[in-house]
Amino acid sequence: MIAEDRYCVDILNQTSAAVSALRRVEDVVMENHLNTCVADAMRSDDPALKQEKTAEVMDVIARFRKHG
Protein backbone atom coordinates (compact mmCIF):
# COMPACT_ATOMS: atom_id res chain seq x y z
CA MET A 1 0.00 0.00 0.00
CA ILE A 2 2.85 2.36 0.77
CA ALA A 3 4.56 1.53 -2.52
CA GLU A 4 1.25 2.27 -4.24
CA ASP A 5 1.12 5.67 -2.44
CA ARG A 6 -2.20 4.83 -0.82
CA TYR A 7 -3.93 7.26 1.50
CA CYS A 8 -2.31 7.21 4.98
CA VAL A 9 -5.57 6.58 6.83
CA ASP A 10 -6.27 3.55 4.62
CA ILE A 11 -2.84 2.17 5.53
CA LEU A 12 -3.49 2.80 9.23
CA ASN A 13 -6.83 0.99 8.98
CA GLN A 14 -5.14 -2.02 7.41
CA THR A 15 -2.34 -2.15 9.96
CA SER A 16 -4.88 -1.86 12.76
CA ALA A 17 -6.84 -4.78 11.32
CA ALA A 18 -3.66 -6.85 11.08
CA VAL A 19 -2.73 -6.10 14.71
CA SER A 20 -6.25 -7.04 15.85
CA ALA A 21 -6.05 -10.34 13.97
CA LEU A 22 -2.68 -11.15 15.54
CA ARG A 23 -4.05 -10.39 19.01
CA ARG A 24 -6.88 -12.85 18.40
CA VAL A 25 -4.30 -15.46 17.40
CA GLU A 26 -2.37 -14.72 20.60
CA ASP A 27 -5.55 -15.25 22.61
CA VAL A 28 -6.18 -18.63 20.99
CA VAL A 29 -2.59 -19.76 21.53
CA MET A 30 -2.65 -18.64 25.18
CA GLU A 31 -5.97 -20.37 25.81
CA ASN A 32 -4.60 -23.57 24.29
CA HIS A 33 -1.44 -23.30 26.40
CA LEU A 34 -3.49 -22.84 29.58
CA ASN A 35 -5.77 -25.76 28.73
CA THR A 36 -2.91 -28.13 27.90
CA CYS A 37 0.59 -27.35 29.15
CA VAL A 38 -0.40 -25.37 32.23
CA ALA A 39 -3.31 -27.65 33.16
CA ASP A 40 -1.07 -30.72 32.85
CA ALA A 41 1.55 -29.09 35.07
CA MET A 42 -1.04 -28.17 37.71
CA ARG A 43 -2.32 -31.76 37.77
CA SER A 44 1.18 -33.13 38.22
CA ASP A 45 2.76 -34.00 41.53
CA ASP A 46 5.81 -31.89 40.71
CA PRO A 47 5.83 -28.65 42.74
CA ALA A 48 8.76 -27.28 40.71
CA LEU A 49 6.85 -27.77 37.46
CA LYS A 50 3.79 -26.08 38.93
CA GLN A 51 5.91 -23.11 40.04
CA GLU A 52 7.63 -22.96 36.66
CA LYS A 53 4.31 -22.78 34.78
CA THR A 54 2.89 -20.23 37.22
CA ALA A 55 5.95 -18.01 36.76
CA GLU A 56 5.75 -18.46 33.00
CA VAL A 57 2.11 -17.34 32.88
CA MET A 58 2.81 -14.38 35.14
CA ASP A 59 5.68 -13.35 32.85
CA VAL A 60 3.43 -13.53 29.79
CA ILE A 61 0.75 -11.46 31.54
CA ALA A 62 3.33 -8.82 32.50
CA ARG A 63 4.66 -8.59 28.94
CA PHE A 64 1.18 -8.28 27.43
CA ARG A 65 0.19 -5.53 29.86
CA LYS A 66 2.96 -3.43 28.34
CA HIS A 67 1.36 -3.78 24.90
CA GLY A 68 -1.82 -2.16 26.21
C-alpha positions in Angstrom: 0.0 0.0 0.0 2.9 2.4 0.8 4.6 1.5 -2.5 1.2 2.3 -4.2 1.1 5.7 -2.4 -2.2 4.8 -0.8 -3.9 7.3 1.5 -2.3 7.2 5.0 -5.6 6.6 6.8 -6.3 3.6 4.6 -2.8 2.2 5.5 -3.5 2.8 9.2 -6.8 1.0 9.0 -5.1 -2.0 7.4 -2.3 -2.2 10.0 -4.9 -1.9 12.8 -6.8 -4.8 11.3 -3.7 -6.8 11.1 -2.7 -6.1 14.7 -6.2 -7.0 15.9 -6.1 -10.3 14.0 -2.7 -11.2 15.5 -4.0 -10.4 19.0 -6.9 -12.8 18.4 -4.3 -15.5 17.4 -2.4 -14.7 20.6 -5.5 -15.2 22.6 -6.2 -18.6 21.0 -2.6 -19.8 21.5 -2.7 -18.6 25.2 -6.0 -20.4 25.8 -4.6 -23.6 24.3 -1.4 -23.3 26.4 -3.5 -22.8 29.6 -5.8 -25.8 28.7 -2.9 -28.1 27.9 0.6 -27.4 29.2 -0.4 -25.4 32.2 -3.3 -27.6 33.2 -1.1 -30.7 32.9 1.6 -29.1 35.1 -1.0 -28.2 37.7 -2.3 -31.8 37.8 1.2 -33.1 38.2 2.8 -34.0 41.5 5.8 -31.9 40.7 5.8 -28.7 42.7 8.8 -27.3 40.7 6.8 -27.8 37.5 3.8 -26.1 38.9 5.9 -23.1 40.0 7.6 -23.0 36.7 4.3 -22.8 34.8 2.9 -20.2 37.2 6.0 -18.0 36.8 5.8 -18.5 33.0 2.1 -17.3 32.9 2.8 -14.4 35.1 5.7 -13.3 32.8 3.4 -13.5 29.8 0.7 -11.5 31.5 3.3 -8.8 32.5 4.7 -8.6 28.9 1.2 -8.3 27.4 0.2 -5.5 29.9 3.0 -3.4 28.3 1.4 -3.8 24.9 -1.8 -2.2 26.2 
